[in-house]
Amino acid sequence: GSQGFDKDGYRRQSVYAGLGFHPNENWSIRPFVHFAYEKGNMDADAFVDDKDYYYTTVFWQTGLSLQHTFDKGDLNLKYSFNPTDRHYLNDSLDGSDYAKSKYGSVTHSVDAYIHYIISPHISLLFGNSIRLEKTNQHGVNIFGPYIYKNDLSADSAQTNAMDIYGSFFLKTDNGFHLELGGRLNQHKLYGSHPVFSINPSWLINDRIKFFANIASTFSSPSLYQLYSVYGNQKLKPETGISYEGGMEALFAHQKLKLRLTAYDRNLKKVIAFQTSRYINYDHQTGYGGEAELDYAVNEKLRIKAYYAYLNGRVTAKNAGTKKDSTYNNLFKRPENAAGISIGYQLAPSFYISMDGKYTGSREDLAFINNSQQIRHLKNYIIVNLYAQYVWKTRYKLFLGLHNITDSRYTETTGFTTKRFNFETGVQWSLF
C-alpha cells in the first residue's frame, strides 16, 4: 500500500572491451577490461523508509587469457585483477542517525591448466589456481551524543588460497563413461582440504542412460563473513558430501523422453546469518528428486512436464537452552513444485502454447523490527499463454499473456509480485 516511501532507485554505467590476437594458428591471446559505476538510494531497514541514504560502487576487472593448442590437447592460462570500492552515506537530515562507511576489496586470480588427450578413449586434465584477496573497511556512526568508529586494515583482513586439481576421463565403445576428479584446497587460514568427485554413466543402445555422482565439498568463509561488522573470525569452513543418481530414457520411437533424478546432500559447519552475525550450524541435510517428461506427440503437438520434491533439515544449537534443535530451514523453497507446457503448431506460420506452474507452500524468513520472523507462504498457480505469427519468414508478431488467472501470491514477505500482465511486439529480421 501507500506508506509514504520515497522512490528509491539506481543508475549504472558500464563498459566492457575485449580483444583477440592470434600470432599463429596455435596461439590465442585475449585481454579484456570491464568497468562499472553505480549510484543509488536505499532504505533504513526492512520495511523502514529513509529519505537520504545513498551508495556508490566502483567496479573494475581486467585480465588476460592465453591458449596454446597442440596435437594432443591445449594449454590455458587465465589471470584477472578485480578491485572494488563501495561507499555508503546515511545523512541525518530526515531525522535518522548519521552513518558513513567505505568498503574496499582487491582480488587477484590465476588459473592454469592443461588438457591432454592420450587416446580417443582417455584424456587428462591438470591445473593449478591461485586466489589472493584482501579488504579494508572504514566507518563512523553517530547515535545522538555517541560516536562509534570501526576500521579494518587490508594488512589483517586478507587471505590466499591455492588449489591443485586434476581429472581423468574415460570413454568406452560400449557406452560407459567415467570422470574421476580431485582437488587439494590449500587455504592460508584453514590449511589443506582434499575433495573428490566420481561421475560414472552408461548409455545402453542409445536409448537408456544411467548416471551417478558422488562428490565431497569444501567452502571457506568470505572476507566479509569473517571481518565485517557482522563477521565472525571464529567461523569454520563448510564441508560435505553429496550423492546423485538417475536415468534418462527414450520411448515411443524416440518421441518420448523421460528423466528421473534423486539426490542427497549433507553439510557440516554450515555458514549462516543469525540475528546480527555469521555463525556455523552443526549439520545441514537436503534431499529430493525430480522427474521430467518431454513428449512429441506428432509434428504439431508437444507436451513437457516436470515435478520436483525437496526437503531438508538443519541442526543448530539453541542460544537459550544450549541444546541442539532440528528444523526445516529451506526458506522460500517449496517441498513440492510442478509444471506443464503444451505447444501446438496450428499452421506453418501460427504457433500457440500454454504453460502452468504450481509452487507449493513454503516458509520465509523475514527481518522485521530488527528481529527474525518466520512467515508461512501459501501455494499458488501461474498460467501463461503465448502466440506468434510468422509472415514471409522475416516478420514475427508475438503476444504473451502472463498470469491470466490474476493469481495473487507472495515470493518474499513485504514485496509485491506481478498480477495479470502482457507483452506484445513485432520482430523484423533484416537478413
RAMOPE-V440016 format. One line per field, one symbol per residue. ss: DSSP state (H for helix, E for strand, C for the rest). phi: phi as a letter, one per 20 degrees, with the letter a starting at -180 (. if undefined). burial: 1 if it has 16 or more other C-alpha atoms within 10 Angstrom, else 0. A space follows every 10 residues. Layout:
BEGIN
ss: ???
phi: ???
burial: ???
END
This chain:
BEGIN
ss: CCCCCCCCCE EEEEEEEECC ECCCCCEEEE EEEEEEEEEE ECCCECCECC CCEEEEEEEE EEEEEEEEEE CCEEEEEEEE EEEEEEEEEE CCCCCCCEEE EEEEEEEEEE EEEEEEECCC CEEEEEEEEE EEEEEEEEEE EEECCEEEEE EECCCCCEEE EEEEEEEEEE ECCCCEEEEE EEEEEEECCC EEEEEEEEEE EEEECCCEEE EEEEEEEEEC CCHHHHHCCC CCCCCCCEEE EEEEEEEEEE ECCCCEEEEE EEEEEEEEEE EEEECCEEEE EEEEEEEEEE EEEEEECCCC EEEEEEEEEE EEEEEEECCC CCCEEEECCC CCCCCEEEEE EEEEEEECCE EEEEEEEEEC CEEEEEEECC EEEEEEECCE EEEEEEEEEE ECCCEEEEEE EECCCCCCCC CCCCCCCCCC EEEEEEEECC C
phi: .edmffefab ccdbbcbbcc dcgbfddccc ebbccbcccb dcdfafmcfb ecdcbccdcc bbabccccdb gdqbdccccb cceccccccd fdfenefebb bcccbccdcc ccbcdcefbg dcbcccbbcc cdcbbcccbc cddmedcccc cceffdebbb bccdcabcdc cdfenecbcd cbbdeddgec mececbbcce bbddllcccd bbbcbdcbce fffffedffd fbfegdffca bccbbrbcbd cllmeddccc ccbbcccclf ebdcmbbecd efbcdbbrac cccccefbfd dcccbbbccb baccdceffe emdfccbfce fmdffcbbab ccdcefbgdc ccbccccddf fadcdddclm cecededffb cdcccbbbcd clmdccdcbc ddlfelfdbc dcgndfcfef bbbbacdcef c
burial: 0000000000 0000000000 0000000100 1010100010 1110000011 1111111111 1111111100 0001111111 1111111111 1000010111 1111111111 1111110000 0011111111 1111111010 1000000000 0101001111 1111111111 1000011111 1111111000 0000111111 1110000111 1111111101 1011111110 1100111111 1111111111 0000011111 1111111111 1000000111 1111111111 1111110000 0111111111 1111110000 0000000011 1111111111 1111100001 1111111111 1111110000 0000001010 1111111111 0000010111 1110000011 1110000001 0000000000 0
END
